[in-house]
Amino acid sequence: MSTVNREVTIKIDDSFTGPVCDYSVGFLKFRQQGKIEVADPMGSGTFVKLGKLYGILTAAHVLREFGLEETVGLVRFPSIRPALQNRRLNLGHTKRVLDWNGKDCDAPDIAFVSIPEVDGRELEAKGAIFYNLGLPRDFKIGTAGNRMSTCYALVGVVGEWTEDGVVAFIKGRKIDIGGLFGAAKTVRPFQEDGNDLVEIEVSFETGPRVPRSYGGVSGGALWELHVELDKDLVVVKVNKKLHGVAFRQSGDRKRVTANAASVVEAFVKDKVVAAWPEADTGQSETEAG
């Protein structure tokens, strides 16, 4: 008996964005321009939780741009787009931990900033989803005869895609923040000074916009998508797993490097849990995310 292996090409399009974009967030830094308040994108992150602890996983150099008492803007990229966002977070009510030597482009470059529980629950009520860092991700085929395929996608803010909105306000200005959901056409794991890293080149075959720079994507998530297909190769389910946190781009601005999953896991164990020992890491059967 012979076995025929069929190569499957999965096109990552808008139907894949919902499962991961509701986890995504961009950081905005406020400044005054005359009498008008404006906001500049400063990086990306992922809403995460560990037990009752809410927070944002990002790159350490992103948080460097903000003072410990500063109020920052948080912009979401929800699957259901709201008419207007004006979410702010007072960093004076938060706590941060990081793993970084302070040198640009050096690895690891990863950080976590807590969010007060009341803010976390408000964000959830608005549609944000917090990725559960304590939940095992061991995906299996749900139906006999189906097959599983794996692909990767990078999510984050693209600073150069920021545009002034058409609506003006007395004390501020509406801006449109552009976000990237980019399928990875190449994924190259490697080590640097003992740190596990992943280099990604994004495919733009499914989208018309190609950024000149990935400035703003730092702190964004690299997702590992487990796609279950039926016997006719129709997608029946997409599971997701955090595969890395982006922190730098190549000199030619064509590739992005991320802290690999092993770095993220070690950081959560050694830094986050150590800083919040009261966080309940036990999981209930109904918890998701």
N, C-alpha and C positions, 0 to 999 in steps of 0.2 A: 504494500500500500504506500502510495506517495502522498506527501503533504505539500500543498501549495501555499506559500506565504505571500500575502498581498501587501504591497506597500500602501500605506494610507497617508494622504495629505490632508491635514485639518486646517481650514481657513479660519483664523481667529478674527471675528468681526464684532459688530456692536452687540450681538447676542451674548457674548462672553463678558462684556464689561460690567454688567450688573452685579455678578457674584463677587467682584473684587473692589469695584470703585466705591461702594458704600463704606468700605473700610478706610478710604483714603482721605487725607487732609493736607491742606497747604498752609504754611505760616505766612502771615502778612506783618510787615513792620510799618507803623504809622509815622507820619511826619507832617509838618505844616508847610504848605506852599502858599504864602501870603495868609489869607484868612480861611483858606480851604484846607481841610484835612485830606491827605492822600495816603494810599497804602501801596507798598512795594512787596512783591513775592520774594521770600527769602529762603524757601526750601520746602520740603515735603515730609510727610510722616504717615504712619498707620495707626489708627485707633486700635488699642489692645487692652486686654484686661487679664488679671490673674486673681482668681477668687473675686473679692469685692473691690480690688484695687483697679482703678481706671487710669489710663494714661495714653501717651503717644510714643511710639518707637520711631526714632529718627537717627540722623547722623549727628555726631557731637559738634561738628563745626557749624551746623545750622543753629544750634542753641547758643553758640558763642556770640551770635549777632544780637542777642537779647539780654538785657539786664535782668537781675534776679527779681526786681519789683516791677518790671515793665508790663504793660498791657499789650497783648498781641492780638492780631486777627486770625481767625481760623476759617478757612474756606473749604467746603466739602464739594465732592463731585458725585452727588447722589444719582442713582438710576432714574429717580423721578426728580426732575430739575425744579427747584423752588424759584419763585419770581425774583426774590432778592434775599441776600444773606448779609447779616451784620453780627456775626458771632464773635465775641471777644473773650479772652482769657487773661485774668490777672495772674501773672507769674508769681506774684507775692504770696498767692495761696497754693502754690505748687512746690514740689521738690524734684530735683533732677539728679540723676547719676549718669556717668559716662565712662567710656573706655577709649582714651585717645591721648597721645603724647603732646598734642597741641601743634604739631607740624603739618602744614597743608599737604594733603594727599597721602600721608602715612596711615598705615593700617595697624590695628583696627580703628575705625572711626564710627562709633555707635553710641547712642544715648537713649535715655528714657526720661520723660517728664510726666509727673503724675497729674491727674485731673481730679478736682474735688468730686466726690460721689454724686452730689446734686447736679453738677454740670454734666457728668457722664450720663446720668439718667435723662436729663433734658435733651442731650444729643441723641440718645437712643429714641426718645419720643419723636424727634424730628426725622428719624430714619437712618441715623448713623448705626453702623454695626461694629462692635468691638471684637477683634480677633482674640480668641481665648488661648493664651500662651500655655495654659496648663492642660490643654486637651490633646491627647495623642492623635496623630494623623496617619492612620494605617488603612489606606483605602483598598477595598477589594471589589471585585466584580459582583454586581448585585443579582444578575440573572445568568444562569448557565447558558453558554453559547455566545455571550457577549465578549467583547475584548476591550482592553484598556490601552489608551495612548497617553503619552505625557508631552506637554508643551509648556512654554514659559512666556511670561509677559511682564513688562516693566511699567509701573504706574507712578506718575508724579506730575508736579507743576512744571510747565515750560515758561520761564520768565519772559522770553521774547514774544510770547503769544498774548501778553497782557495788552488790553486795548481799553480806551476810554469808552464808557457806555453812552448811550444816546440820551439818558436821563440825567439832568443836573439837579443838585440839591443846594440849599442855602449854605449849609455848613460843611458840605462834603461833596464827593464826586462818585458816581457809579463807575466801576471798572469791571471788565470782563476778564477773568483769569482762565488761561488756557491750560488744559490738562492733557497728559499723554497716557494713552493705553497702547503700548507698543509690543507687538509680538516679537519675540527674540528669534532671529534667524540663525544665530550662532550663540552657543553657551559654552564657555571654556573655563573649567575649574582649574585653579593653580594655587600655588603657595608663595607667600612673600614674607620673609622674616618669621617663618613659623605660623603664619596666619592663613587660614583657608579663605580664598577669595574666588569670585566668579566674574568673568568678563563677558559682557553681553553686547551683541550688535543687533540693533533693532531693524526689523523689516518694515518698510513703508509701502508694501504692495497693496495693502487694503485701505490706505489713507492718502489723501492728496497733500497733506502738510508734512514737510520735512524740516525739523528745526536746524538752525545753523549752530546751535549750542544746546547742551543739556543743562545749562544753568537753571537751578530751581528744582531739578529732579533729585538732588541730594537728599537723602533721608527717605525717599520713596521705596516702595516694596518691589522686590522681584518675586513674582508668584510662580509656583509650580502648579500647573493645572492638570488634573487627572481626568481625562475625558473617556467616559464609557460609551461604547458604540454597540449597536445591535448587529444582527447578522447581515443587515443591509447597509452597514456602516453609517447609520443615522445616529447622531448624538442623542443619548437619552439622559445623561447626567454629567455634570461638571463639578468635581470637588477641587478644593484649593488648599495649598499649603505654602506657608511663608518660606521662601527659598533664600532670601537675602535682603540686605538693606544697602541701597546705592550710596556711594560717597564720593566718587570722582569720575571724571571723563578723560579720555585719551587726549594726547596733544593735538590730534587732527579732529577732535570733537565728533568722532564717529562711533566710539564705543564707550560703554559705561562699566565701571567696576563696582562690585557690591561685596560687603561682608557676607560670607557664606553662612548657610544654616547652622553649621557647627559653632561659628563665632556668636551668632545670635543666641543659641541655646546656652552656651557658656556664660554669656553676658547676663542673661536672665537669671541663671542659677547663682552666679558669683556676685553680681552687683544688685540686681533688682530685688531678689528674695532676701538678700542680706540687709538691704536698706529698709525693707518692709516685711519683717518677720511675722507680722500679724496677718499678712495676706493669707486667706484661706485658699489653698491650692486643691482642695478636694473637689471633684466634679460630680454633679448629679447627672442622671440619665437624660434629663430634659435640656441640659445646657447645650448651646450650639455656638457657632461663631468661629 
